[in-house]
């Protein structure tokens, strides 16, 4: 049975549609499940999108097109060329612009009748409750564990539904957390995974179509919540396998002992979510692991001098095919069983795409007894920027 969120009441509630709006939403209005009453619910609804990128793109486009009266967009990133493969809100001319600015222009052009509020800021424990309080539904389009826990906890504290989605490579998930009768994110994941165990989309990749599918499901769930129509994903985790083109469901139950939404909850305020997840904040420079480093320019100078260095590439084989520095390829996941291929008497420089995985490799090897080893700061990306722009970035 559907649960409806009830946006704006009383004097603040819009009670009519203009002739232009009736024409725009005519395909909604002729559906008995929507009709005039449903479209007015959409017009009076206020939805906050956390992230305007992969999942946020279809979310913003479809919620704006559907006539959700007020959309809030929270993001602090700028549009990058690597976004264009999947973040269909943006075009090539938007590269370098703040994502909130580019998204507002696109969504405003799609539907000039709605209100679009942009918050070009990082979501934190200090601002989440203030940002969330004026919205009816919170939609999580983020891609990291600290922010997912933050979105969950702020939503539960304020009694807001949290429409959740996640994507990786060819797989996606979607559900609705935070409803009174249903579980929250902590019911599913009481504790975060160890740092580095789950690679990000930047490290593991994502098929460009996938966020369109999962984000559209989130948009559908958001609209159903507003309309009070259909059966929501409350208590159900929808799993999508794009390669197999299969959907399946897992039943989720509210955990009576949940620290956030349980009968005797122990969390009553927002916390430091980066500390909780065991990772450094995104504002902190450098990799999570502190290891000896060498800059791309320093490495280039040593190679030009003819210094005998062993270049260790810890990326995956398909990344090696994109570009490489003529190093010895041992993927990070294979390093423990292939460590015998390395000579600890040689000077070793490890690298990956950005420097994060190679920092973990250097940390592992130092613990294994290697002393003459350094991490290439910034990886392939920094090498392309500082040494050889012919090396493609990805």
Secondary structure, 3 states (H helix, E strand, C coil): CCCCCCCCCHHHCCCCCCHHHHHHCHHHHCCCCCHHHHHHHHHHCEEEEECCCHHHHHHHHHHHHHCCCEEEEECCCECCHHHHHCCCCCCHHHCCCEHHHHHHHHHHHHCCCCEEEEECCCCCCCCHHHHHCCCCEEEECCCCHHHHHHHHHHHHHHCCEEEEEEEEECEEEEEEECCCCCCCHHHHCCCCCCCCCCCCHHHHCECCCHHHHHHHHHHHHHHHHHHCCCCCCECEEEEEECCCCEEEEEECCCCCCCCCCCCCCCCCCCCCHHHHHCCCCCCCCCCCCCCCEECHHHHHHHHHHCCCEEEEECCCHHHHHHCCCCCEECCHHHHHHHHHHCCCCCEEEEECCCCHHHHHHHHHHHHCCCCCEEEECCHHHHHHHHCCCCCCCC
